[in-house]
Amino acid sequence: MTSAESSLAGGAEEAHPPARRRGPRLEAWLPFGLTVLVALLVVYPLGMVVFGTLWSAAPGQPGTITFEHWRAVLSDRATWEVLLTSLGIAIPRTLLALALAAAFAWCIARTNTPGKRLLEGLLVFMFFLPELPWVLAWMLLGAPNVGMLNQWLGAVIPGGEGLIDVYSYGGLIVLGAVRSASVLFLFIHPAMLAMDATLEEAARMAGASAWRTLWRINFPLLLPALLASGILSFVVAMESFELPQLLGTPANIFVLTTRIYDLAYGGHVANFGAAMVLALILLALTGSLIVVQWRLLRGRAYTTVSGRGFKAQPMDLGFGRWIAFAAILAFFVVFGALPFVVLLLNSFMELSGFISWEMFTTTHWKSALGREDVLRSITDTLIVGAVAASLGVVMSLFISYVVTRTAWRGRLALDILAWAPWAIPGLVMSLGFLWAFVWLPIYGTLWVVILALVARGLPVASRFFTSTMVQLSAELEESARVHGGSWIRTFLRIWLPLLRPAVVGAWILLFVIAVRVLDTVVLLAGPGVRMLSVDIFLWTVTGRQEAGSVLALIQTALVIGGYLVVRLLARRALQSTAG
C-alpha cells in the first residue's frame, strides 16, 4: 500500500491536471461501454433464443416468421412427459442434496466432530472435481450386472450383481444429489458458522435435548438459507445435462435438457425451432426460480449474528462425533476418490470395466496422446480457458468497480445484466450463441466459445470482486485523484495491487470452469473448435470409453491443478494479511 502511494505521488507531477484534458474521460464512457458489451453477450443471445422459436428455418438460413414450433411443441405429449420427468427427478434430488449438505454443515460447524478442517477441505475439493469424468467413472462402477461395484458385491453377496443400477431414476437422483450436496455445503456452512449461539445455550439450560434444540432453534433460524439453497439446487437439477444424457438416455429417461440436445443435434434432421421453444420454457422456469431466490435472500428477517454470544459452542455428540467423522469421510471416499481411482486404473486396462494386473497396458495412453486431434483438443482447451478467464477477469473487475465505486445511474442495470447468466442454463446459452453469431466470421472458431464462456463466468467473477471491493476504503483513490492522478493510473497503481489476490483467484476459478464445462460449449464446438469436454462426451457416447477415460483424466488433472493453485494462493493471501 505504501509503495502504491509513493509511486503515485512520484508520478503526480507528470500527470496533467484534470481541467486540461480534452475529450471524454475513460471513467465517463466506461460504464456505458461495459453495459453495451454485457448486453451483447447476454441480452442479444437471449433475444436470438426468442427469435429462433419463431423462425421457420435453421440458424443462418432464409425463412419466415411462424408460430408453428410453439404449436407443435405445446401440443406434443412428449413435451409434457419430459417436463414431468424433469420435475420428478429434480424434486427428490433437491431434497436429498439439501439434507446431505445441511447434515454435513451442521456436523462441521456446530458440533465437536473431529478433523473439521480436513472434512471441510474434502467437501470443497469435491465441488471442483469435473462432472463429466465423474459420470464416466460411475458408468464403469454402477452399470447393472457388469459394473465393478456389482461385480464386487456379487463376489460377496449371492445375487448382488444387480443391486446397483445407475441407469435408472434412482441413479439419476442419488448421483445428482451427491453432486449438488458439495455445492450447497458452500452456501449452508457459512450460515451455520455465523449463527448466534445464545438461543441454543438458553434451550440447553432449559433442559432441551440436542435434537430438540436442533429442530426448534437451529432449523427455524436457518430456514431462509435452506430455502434459498434448495431453490438453487432445484435450478441446478433442472439445468443438468451430463448426468441425464449419459445415464438417462440409455434407459429411455429424457429430461428437458436432453430433449433439447436431441432436437438440435442428436437426430438425423435437426429441429432447431422446437429445441428453442423447449429452451425458452426451461429458461422461464429457472429464471423465475432465481428471482424467487433473490427475494428470499433480500427479505431475510431472521437474525443469526449478533454482538452478544456470537461465538458458537460446539454441541457434544459423544461417541457420535466419530460416527459423523466416519460418515463424511466415507462420503468423500465413495463419491469423490473412488470414481477417479477407478477411472485411472481403467485407463490402463486392455478391456474397459475389468481391472486386473494381467490386463495392464499403456496402449490407450499412447494411442490417445499420439493422435494429432487429441493434442489439438488439449491445446484448444488451454487457449480457450486462458483467454476466457483473462477477458472475464477484466470485464468483471470493471463491472464491480462501476457497481460499487461510482454513482452512475445505470449501475443497478449493469449489475443485473452481469448476474443474468446465473439463471440461464448452459445449454440454452449455447443455443443462443449458436443463433446469435452464425452470420459472423467468428462462428465455428474458438472466439465464439470464448465469448460464451466469458458470459457464463460473469456472475461468479463479478461477485468475487464485489465482495472484495466493498471492504476497501476509497481514501487512497480520492487522495490519488486530488494529487492529479488520472483514473486509469489510479486504477493500475492503487486498485490492482490491493486486488491482486482476488484477481488471481478469480482467474483460476474461471479457467477451471472453462476447462470442465460441457453444456455451454457442446453445440458450439465443431470442426474448427476442439474442446476436451466435448471430445470426452462424444467418445463416450460412441463407445470409445477407454480413450475417453484418458481424456477425462487429463481434464481432471487440469482442474485439480487449478484447485490446488487456488488453495495455495488463498493461504498465502491469508498469511500476508495476518502478517
C-alpha positions, -999 to +999 in steps of 0.1 A: +000+000+000+029+024+008+047+016-024+015+023-043+011+057-027+047+066-032+048+056-069+016+075-075+029+106-057+061+104-076+042+104-109+017+131-098+039+159-111+039+143-146+001+139-147-019+166-164-044+184-143-080+171-149-091+205-162-067+204-191-079+171-205-097+171-238-124+148-250-144+123-229-125+107-200-122+070-197-143+068-165-170+088-182-177+063-210-166+031-192-199+023-175-219+028-208-194+008-228-195-020-203-233-021-203-234-024-241-208-051-241-225-072-214-258-067-232-242-080-264-230-111-245-262-117-225-293-100-239-285-104-276-281-143-274-313-145-253-331-124-278-320-148-305-334-177-285-368-160-286-363-152-323-353-189-330-387-201-317-404-180-344-381-187-373-391-214-398-356-223-408-322-233-393-298-207-380-284-185-408-309-199-433-337-179-451-371-184-436-403-167-423-419-159-390-441-186-378-458-199-346-457-235-358-429-245-335-448-233-305-480-251-316-461-283-323-442-284-290-471-274-268-494-299-285-468-327-283-474-352-255-437-358-252-431-322-241-452-326-210-437-361-204-402-347-203-413-318-182-429-341-156-399-364-157-376-334-151-396-324-121-399-359-109-361-362-108-353-326-097-375-325-066-363-356-048-327-349-059-330-314-044-344-327-011-317-353-008-289-329-017-303-304+008-305-330+036-269-341+029-255-306+027-273-294+059-262-325+078-225-321+068-226-283+075-241-289+109-216-316+119-186-295+109-199-260+120-219-268+151-207-300+167-174-314+181-168-336+151-130-341+149-110-332+118-132-303+108-107-286+086-099-319+068-136-327+062-144-292+050-114-293+026-126-327+012-161-314+006-148-282-011-125-304-032-155-324-044-170-292-057-140-287-080-140-322-094-152-321-130-186-338-136-180-354-169-151-377-158-170-384-126-201-396-145-179-417-168-164-434-138-199-442-124-208-457-158-180-482-151-188-486-114-226-488-114-237-504-147-261-533-139-245-567-137-212-557-154-204-526-132-174-530-110-194-524-078-219-550-089-191-575-096-176-569-062-210-572-045-217-604-065-185-619-051-197-613-015-235-614-017-253-641-037-272-623-065-255-590-057-247-583-093-278-564-099-281-543-067-268-511-082-281-496-114-270-460-123-290-462-155-323-456-136-343-429-119-327-438-086-292-435-101-300-401-116-315-389-083-288-402-059-258-392-081-273-359-089-279-352-052-243-361-044-230-336-070-253-309-057-245-315-020-210-302-022-223-270-039-250-265-013-225-271+015-206-240+004-238-219+010-251-235+042-218-239+061-211-202+064-247-196+077-241-223+103-209-207+114-224-172+117-255-183+137-257-168+172-254-194+199-274-175+226-307-192+218-290-226+217-274-221+251-308-209+265-325-240+251-299-263+266-301-246+300-339-251+299-333-288+296-339-292+258-321-321+242-296-316+215-320-329+188-349-308+201-327-277+201-317-285+165-353-288+154-368-260+174-339-234+173-314-241+146-338-252+118-361-221+121-331-197+121-316-214+090-349-217+071-343-187+047-308-200+039-321-236+034-350-224+012-326-203-010-301-232-012-330-256-021-341-233-049-306-231-062-302-269-061-335-273-079-324-249-107-291-268-110-310-301-112-333-287-140-302-274-159-282-306-155-271-322-188-241-345-185-257-368-159-291-373-176-276-375-211-251-403-202-271-422-177-307-414-185-308-416-223-296-453-225-326-461-201-350-440-222-353-414-194-354-380-211-355-346-194-357-311-208-320-306-214-315-340-231-346-334-252-333-300-263-300-316-273-317-344-291-338-320-312-309-297-320-281-322-325-290-358-318-313-366-347-306-370-384-326-338-392-322-310-366-353-293-354-339-261-340-373-244-337-387-269-314-354-270-294-355-233-290-391-234-277-381-260-251-350-239-242-372-209-236-395-229-214-366-241-194-352-206-192-385-192-180-387-219-153-351-214-140-352-176-143-384-173-122-369-196-095-337-175-094-359-144-089-377-161-060-343-170-045-332-133-047-364-122-030-359-147-002-323-136+004-333-099+002-362-104+026-344-123+053-359-113+086-341-138+109-311-126+129-284-152+132-255-129+140-255-105+170-229-087+191-236-108+222-229-145+224-217-147+188-192-175+194-210-208+189-203-235+214-200-269+196-225-294+205-211-325+222-221-356+202-203-380+225-192-411+206-215-399+177-188-374+167-167-403+154-197-416+135-202-382+119-165-381+110-166-416+095-198-408+076-184-377+059-151-393+052-168-423+037-190-400+016-158-385+001-141-419-004-171-434-022-183-405-042-151-384-045-120-406-045-132-440-057-146-429-091-113-412-101-092-441-088-112-465-109-111-442-139-073-441-136-070-479-133-094-484-161-073-463-185-045-489-181-067-519-187-070-537-220-107-542-216-128-514-201-146-523-169-124-552-159-095-544-136-067-570-134-029-567-133-027-593-160-045-569-184-023-539-176-013-518-207-003-483-217-019-487-252-048-463-245-025-436-233-001-440-262-029-441-287-047-411-273-016-389-268-002-399-301-032-385-320-030-351-335-067-343-328-062-351-291-032-328-288-052-301-306-081-307-282-058-302-252-042-271-268-075-255-278-090-261-243-060-244-226-062-215-251-099-211-246-096-214-208-068-189-205-083-163-229-118-166-215-105-163-179-084-133-188-113-115-206-137-125-179-115-111-151-110-078-169-147-073-176-158-084-141-132-062-124-145-031-142-182-041-137-176-045-099-158-011-098-187+006-116-213-011-094-195-004-060-174+027-066-194+050-089-227+069-087-236+061-123-274+058-126-273+026-146-251+007-123-280-014-110-290-024-145-253-034-152-253-054-120-284-073-131-271-079-166-239-094-151-259-116-129-284-128-156-263-157-169-267-173-134-303-180-144-295-192-179-290-229-184-257-236-202-275-255-230-298-225-236-268-202-237-251-225-262-282-223-284-284-186-280-248-181-291-253-206-320-281-184-334-266-150-324-232-154-342-239-178-370-237-149-395-203-136-382-168-148-393-161-159-357-188-186-359-172-221-358-140-207-342-125-206-308-138-170-303-175-178-302-167-204-275-146-179-256-174-153-256-199-178-244-176-188-215-169-152-207-207-146-204-211-178-183-184-167-158-196-131-153-218-138-123-191-157-105-162-133-111-182-101-106-194-112-072-159-124-064-146-088-069-176-070-055-173-088-021-136-076-020-141-041-032-167-032-007-142-039+021-116-014+007-117+023+017-119+049-011-095+072+007-064+061-013-083+066-046-095+101-035-060+111-024-046+100-057-071+120-077-066+151-056-029+149-065-036+148-102-035+111-109-056+100-139-083+075-134-065+047-153-033+055-134-051+054-101-068+021-110-035+005-120-014+018-091-040+017-063-067-008-070-048-036-088-022-041-061-049-043-035-070-067-056-041-089-068-051-119-047-087-117-059-076-112-095-055-144-094-082-164-076-109-153-100-088-160-130-080-196-118-117-201-109-129-190-144-101-211-160-113-242-141-150-235-152-139-231-188-119-263-188-146-286-173-179-272-187-198-291-213-233-278-217-222-242-226-200-254-255-214-287-267-234-270-295-207-245-304-177-269-309-172-280-344-145-288-370-127-256-361-131-260-323-119-289-303-126-290-265-117-317-241-152-318-225-169-322-259-144-349-271-149-369-238-186-367-243-186-377-279-161-405-275-181-419-245-215-420-263-199-436-294-184-465-274-148-453-271-147-453-233-110-463-230-098-433-249-125-412-232-110-422-199-076-409-208-090-375-219-112-374-187-081-379-166-062-351-184-092-328-178-093-338-142-056-331-138-061-296-152-090-289-129-073-303-098-042-283-106-063-252-107-079-261-074-045-266-057-033-233-070-064-215-056-058-231-022-021-221-022-028-185-032-056-182-007-033-195+021-006-170+011-031-142+009-043-151+044-008-152+058+002-119+042-030-103+057-023-117+091+013-105+089 
